[in-house]
Amino acid sequence: MIVVCKPEDSPYWFDQLWKNTVDLFRSMEIPVRTLECCSGDLADLKVKSLDVEAWSPRQKKYFEVGSCSNLGDAQARRLKIRVKGEDGSKYLAHTLNNTVVAPPRMLIAFLENHLQADGSVTIPEVLRPYMGGTEVLIPGK
């Protein structure tokens, strides 16, 4: 997900983007946590960055499944993205991005958190309508 917005709106959009990732994982009953990256770990253009991590029962630790970043006007400056305001003045837009989900990592988190001792995989209620009502995936079927 990418957002190009007014500078004063970037904190709002950052929260919305981050919330999209967290809500997606939690809706599938996957435990997640958020880590804010310290300024020393930020890439050149980033103003703020959060990593979303999912719980791995196999590894007994959290691992990164998504990242959300506010680049302020740095990317807009490089790309020369300028916006003409209502008063006619020009300003640099703010840009934000969010991976939302890396599919291989999502699959790992999903399977590990829903795998049962008999090898079956429970399907969270939110996904059942897309699975024809299936509640459990059973190996060999």
TIZARO-955498 format. One record per atom (N, C-alpha, C, O): x, y, z; residue in one letter. Coordinates in steps of 0.05 Angstrom, whole numbers, padded with zeros to 5 digits, always signed. Layout:
XYZa
...
//
This chain:
+00017-00023+00000m
+00000+00000+00000m
+00018+00025+00000m
+00038+00026+00014m
+00010+00044-00016i
+00025+00069-00017i
+00005+00092-00014i
-00017+00092-00025i
+00013+00112+00001v
-00003+00136+00005v
+00014+00160-00002v
+00037+00162+00006v
+00003+00178-00017v
+00015+00205-00023v
-00006+00225-00011v
-00029+00225-00020v
+00003+00241+00008c
-00016+00258+00022c
-00004+00285+00029c
+00020+00290+00025c
-00021+00302+00041k
-00012+00327+00052k
+00006+00322+00076k
+00001+00302+00091k
+00026+00338+00081p
+00043+00334+00104p
+00028+00331+00131p
+00035+00314+00147p
+00008+00347+00135e
-00007+00346+00160e
-00023+00320+00163e
-00032+00314+00185e
-00028+00306+00141d
-00043+00281+00142d
-00026+00256+00145d
-00037+00235+00150d
+00000+00258+00143s
+00016+00234+00144s
+00015+00219+00170s
+00016+00194+00169s
+00013+00232+00194p
+00011+00215+00218p
-00015+00199+00218p
-00015+00176+00227p
-00037+00210+00208y
-00062+00196+00207y
-00059+00171+00189y
-00067+00149+00196y
-00048+00175+00165w
-00046+00153+00146w
-00026+00132+00156w
-00030+00108+00150w
-00006+00140+00170f
+00013+00121+00181f
-00002+00102+00200f
+00001+00078+00199f
-00018+00113+00217d
-00034+00097+00236d
-00053+00079+00222d
-00057+00055+00230d
-00066+00088+00200q
-00085+00072+00185q
-00070+00049+00171q
-00080+00026+00171q
-00048+00054+00159l
-00033+00033+00146l
-00024+00011+00165l
-00027-00012+00160l
-00012+00020+00187w
-00003+00001+00208w
-00027-00016+00218w
-00025-00040+00221w
-00049-00003+00223k
-00073-00017+00233k
-00083-00037+00213k
-00093-00058+00222k
-00081-00032+00187n
-00090-00051+00167n
-00075-00078+00170n
-00088-00099+00169n
-00049-00077+00174t
-00033-00101+00177t
-00041-00116+00203t
-00046-00140+00202t
-00041-00102+00225v
-00047-00114+00251v
-00075-00126+00250v
-00079-00149+00259v
-00094-00111+00240d
-00122-00122+00239d
-00124-00146+00221d
-00139-00165+00228d
-00110-00147+00199l
-00111-00170+00181l
-00102-00195+00195l
-00115-00216+00195l
-00079-00194+00209f
-00068-00217+00223f
-00086-00225+00246f
-00091-00249+00250f
-00094-00206+00261r
-00111-00212+00284r
-00138-00224+00276r
-00149-00241+00290r
-00149-00215+00253s
-00174-00226+00243s
-00171-00256+00237s
-00191-00271+00237s
-00147-00265+00231m
-00142-00293+00225m
-00130-00308+00250m
-00119-00330+00248m
-00134-00295+00273e
-00126-00307+00299e
-00096-00314+00300e
-00088-00335+00310e
-00080-00296+00289i
-00051-00299+00289i
-00040-00277+00308i
-00044-00253+00303i
-00027-00285+00330p
-00017-00265+00349p
+00005-00248+00336p
+00023-00259+00323p
+00003-00222+00339v
+00023-00204+00328v
+00031-00183+00349v
+00017-00178+00369v
+00054-00172+00344r
+00063-00149+00360r
+00076-00129+00341r
+00082-00136+00318r
+00079-00105+00351t
+00091-00083+00335t
+00116-00073+00348t
+00117-00069+00372t
+00137-00069+00332l
+00162-00058+00341l
+00168-00032+00326l
+00168-00032+00302l
+00172-00011+00341e
+00180+00014+00327e
+00210+00014+00324e
+00225+00009+00343e
+00218+00020+00300c
+00247+00020+00294c
+00260+00045+00305c
+00248+00067+00302c
+00283+00043+00318c
+00296+00066+00328c
+00309+00082+00305c
+00314+00071+00284c
+00314+00107+00310s
+00325+00124+00289s
+00350+00114+00276s
+00355+00118+00253s
+00367+00101+00292g
+00392+00090+00282g
+00388+00067+00262g
+00406+00060+00247g
+00365+00054+00263d
+00359+00031+00245d
+00343+00039+00221d
+00337+00022+00204d
+00335+00065+00219l
+00319+00073+00196l
+00336+00076+00171l
+00358+00085+00172l
+00324+00068+00149a
+00337+00073+00123a
+00338+00103+00117a
+00325+00118+00131a
+00353+00110+00097d
+00358+00139+00091d
+00333+00156+00090d
+00333+00178+00102d
+00313+00147+00077l
+00290+00164+00072l
+00268+00163+00094l
+00251+00181+00095l
+00269+00144+00111k
+00247+00139+00130k
+00248+00159+00154k
+00269+00166+00165k
+00224+00169+00160v
+00220+00186+00183v
+00211+00169+00207v
+00220+00174+00230v
+00195+00149+00202k
+00185+00131+00222k
+00179+00104+00209k
+00170+00103+00187k
+00184+00082+00224s
+00179+00056+00213s
+00171+00037+00236s
+00183+00037+00257s
+00152+00020+00230l
+00143-00001+00249l
+00144-00027+00235l
+00137-00030+00212l
+00154-00048+00249d
+00153-00075+00239d
+00131-00089+00253d
+00127-00086+00278d
+00115-00105+00239v
+00095-00122+00250v
+00106-00150+00250v
+00115-00160+00230v
+00105-00163+00274e
+00116-00190+00277e
+00094-00209+00286e
+00077-00202+00303e
+00094-00233+00274a
+00075-00254+00282a
+00089-00275+00299a
+00113-00279+00297a
+00073-00287+00316w
+00084-00308+00333w
+00088-00334+00317w
+00071-00342+00302w
+00112-00346+00322s
+00118-00372+00309s
+00119-00393+00332s
+00139-00394+00347s
+00099-00410+00334p
+00100-00431+00354p
+00123-00450+00351p
+00134-00460+00370p
+00131-00456+00326r
+00153-00474+00321r
+00180-00462+00331r
+00195-00476+00344r
+00184-00437+00325q
+00209-00424+00334q
+00208-00413+00362q
+00228-00407+00374q
+00183-00411+00372k
+00178-00399+00398k
+00189-00370+00400k
+00201-00362+00420k
+00184-00355+00378k
+00191-00327+00378k
+00175-00313+00356k
+00161-00326+00340k
+00176-00287+00357y
+00162-00271+00336y
+00180-00267+00312y
+00205-00266+00315y
+00169-00265+00288f
+00184-00259+00264f
+00169-00239+00247f
+00145-00237+00248f
+00185-00223+00232e
+00173-00201+00217e
+00155-00211+00194e
+00163-00228+00179e
+00131-00199+00193v
+00113-00206+00171v
+00104-00182+00155v
+00091-00185+00134v
+00111-00158+00164g
+00103-00134+00150g
+00118-00110+00161g
+00129-00111+00183g
+00118-00088+00146s
+00132-00064+00154s
+00116-00040+00144s
+00106-00040+00121s
+00115-00019+00160c
+00100+00005+00153c
+00120+00029+00157c
+00132+00031+00178c
+00121+00046+00136s
+00141+00068+00138s
+00129+00095+00129s
+00113+00096+00110s
+00136+00116+00143n
+00130+00143+00135n
+00156+00155+00125n
+00176+00156+00140n
+00157+00164+00100l
+00181+00175+00088l
+00181+00205+00088l
+00199+00218+00077l
+00161+00217+00101g
+00159+00246+00102g
+00159+00257+00073g
+00146+00246+00055g
+00174+00279+00069d
+00176+00290+00041d
+00201+00281+00026d
+00206+00290+00004d
+00217+00263+00038a
+00243+00255+00026a
+00239+00242-00001a
+00253+00249-00020a
+00220+00223-00003q
+00216+00210-00029q
+00204+00229-00049q
+00210+00229-00073q
+00185+00246-00040a
+00173+00265-00057a
+00194+00285-00068a
+00192+00294-00091a
+00213+00292-00051r
+00234+00310-00059r
+00251+00297-00082r
+00257+00310-00102r
+00258+00272-00079r
+00273+00257-00099r
+00257+00255-00125r
+00268+00257-00147r
+00231+00250-00123l
+00214+00245-00146l
+00201+00271-00157l
+00187+00271-00177l
+00207+00293-00142k
+00196+00319-00150k
+00165+00319-00150k
+00152+00329-00168k
+00154+00307-00129i
+00125+00306-00126i
+00117+00331-00111i
+00121+00333-00087i
+00105+00350-00125r
+00097+00375-00113r
+00067+00377-00116r
+00055+00369-00136r
+00054+00389-00097v
+00025+00393-00097v
+00019+00423-00096v
+00032+00438-00081v
+00000+00431-00111k
-00009+00459-00111k
-00031+00461-00091k
-00052+00450-00094k
-00026+00477-00070g
-00046+00481-00049g
-00069+00499-00058g
-00068+00511-00080g
-00089+00501-00042e
-00113+00517-00048e
-00105+00546-00052e
-00118+00561-00067e
-00085+00555-00038d
-00077+00583-00040d
-00057+00588-00063d
-00048+00610-00067d
-00052+00567-00078g
-00034+00570-00101g
-00005+00563-00095g
+00011+00561-00114g
+00002+00561-00070s
+00030+00555-00063s
+00035+00525-00068s
+00017+00508-00068s
+00060+00519-00073k
+00068+00491-00078k
+00083+00480-00054k
+00098+00494-00041k
+00078+00454-00049y
+00092+00441-00027y
+00098+00412-00034y
+00085+00401-00053y
+00116+00400-00020l
+00123+00372-00025l
+00103+00354-00010l
+00097+00358+00013l
+00093+00334-00024a
+00075+00314-00012a
+00091+00297+00008a
+00116+00295+00006a
+00077+00283+00025h
+00089+00262+00042h
+00082+00235+00030h
+00060+00232+00019h
+00100+00216+00032t
+00095+00189+00021t
+00098+00169+00044t
+00115+00171+00061t
+00081+00148+00043l
+00081+00127+00062l
+00078+00100+00047l
+00066+00100+00026l
+00089+00079+00059n
+00084+00053+00047n
+00081+00032+00068n
+00091+00035+00091n
+00068+00010+00061n
+00062-00012+00079n
+00062-00037+00063n
+00047-00039+00044n
+00078-00057+00071t
+00077-00083+00057t
+00051-00098+00062t
+00044-00116+00047t
+00037-00091+00083v
+00013-00104+00092v
+00019-00133+00099v
+00016-00142+00122v
+00026-00148+00078v
+00033-00176+00083v
+00052-00187+00062v
+00049-00181+00038v
+00071-00202+00071a
+00089-00216+00052a
+00077-00245+00051a
+00078-00259+00070a
+00066-00253+00028p
+00051-00278+00026p
+00066-00303+00037p
+00053-00318+00052p
+00092-00307+00032p
+00104-00331+00044p
+00105-00330+00074p
+00101-00350+00087p
+00110-00307+00085r
+00110-00304+00114r
+00083-00307+00126r
+00080-00318+00148r
+00063-00296+00112m
+00035-00299+00122m
+00027-00329+00123m
+00015-00338+00142m
+00035-00344+00102l
+00028-00372+00101l
+00041-00387+00123l
+00029-00404+00136l
+00067-00381+00129i
+00081-00394+00151i
+00067-00388+00177i
+00061-00406+00193i
+00061-00362+00182a
+00047-00354+00207a
+00020-00368+00209a
+00013-00377+00231a
+00005-00368+00187f
-00021-00380+00187f
-00020-00410+00194f
-00034-00419+00212f
-00003-00425+00180l
-00001-00454+00184l
+00009-00460+00212l
-00002-00478+00225l
+00030-00447+00221e
+00041-00453+00247e
+00021-00447+00270e
+00020-00462+00289e
+00005-00426+00267n
-00014-00419+00288n
-00040-00434+00287n
-00055-00433+00307n
-00045-00448+00265h
-00070-00463+00263h
-00066-00493+00260h
-00085-00508+00257h
-00041-00502+00260l
-00035-00531+00258l
-00042-00545+00284l
-00036-00536+00306l
-00056-00568+00280q
-00064-00584+00303q
-00045-00608+00306q
-00031-00615+00287q
-00046-00621+00329a
-00028-00644+00334a
-00032-00667+00314a
-00013-00681+00308a
-00056-00670+00303d
-00061-00692+00284d
-00054-00684+00255d
-00058-00700+00237d
-00042-00660+00251g
-00034-00651+00225g
-00056-00635+00210g
-00050-00625+00188g
-00079-00633+00222s
-00100-00617+00209s
-00095-00587+00215s
-00079-00580+00232s
-00108-00570+00199v
-00105-00541+00202v
-00133-00529+00205v
-00150-00532+00188v
-00137-00515+00227t
-00163-00502+00231t
-00165-00477+00214t
-00145-00463+00210t
-00188-00471+00205i
-00193-00447+00189i
-00207-00427+00206i
-00228-00432+00217i
-00195-00403+00209p
-00208-00382+00225p
-00235-00375+00214p
-00239-00376+00189p
-00254-00368+00231e
-00281-00362+00222e
-00282-00341+00200e
-00299-00343+00182e
-00265-00321+00201v
-00265-00300+00180v
-00259-00310+00152v
-00268-00298+00132v
-00245-00333+00150l
-00238-00344+00124l
-00258-00365+00114l
-00258-00372+00090l
-00274-00376+00131r
-00292-00398+00124r
-00311-00392+00101r
-00316-00410+00085r
-00321-00367+00099p
-00339-00362+00075p
-00323-00365+00049p
-00336-00371+00028p
-00297-00361+00049y
-00281-00363+00025y
-00272-00392+00020y
-00260-00398-00001y
-00277-00409+00040m
-00269-00437+00039m
-00293-00455+00036m
-00291-00479+00042m
-00315-00444+00027g
-00340-00460+00024g
-00350-00471+00051g
-00364-00491+00052g
-00344-00457+00072g
-00353-00465+00099g
-00335-00485+00113g
-00340-00493+00135g
-00313-00493+00100t
-00295-00512+00112t
-00283-00501+00138t
-00275-00478+00139t
-00284-00517+00158e
-00273-00509+00184e
-00246-00520+00190e
-00230-00508+00205e
-00239-00543+00178v
-00213-00556+00183v
-00203-00568+00157v
-00218-00580+00142v
-00177-00564+00152l
-00164-00578+00130l
-00151-00603+00141l
-00136-00602+00160l
-00158-00626+00129i
-00148-00651+00139i
-00128-00662+00118i
-00134-00663+00094i
-00104-00671+00127p
-00084-00681+00109p
-00095-00704+00092p
-00109-00722+00102p
-00088-00705+00066g
-00096-00726+00049g
-00124-00723+00037g
-00133-00741+00023g
-00137-00701+00044k
-00164-00697+00033k
-00165-00673+00014k
-00186-00667+00003k
//
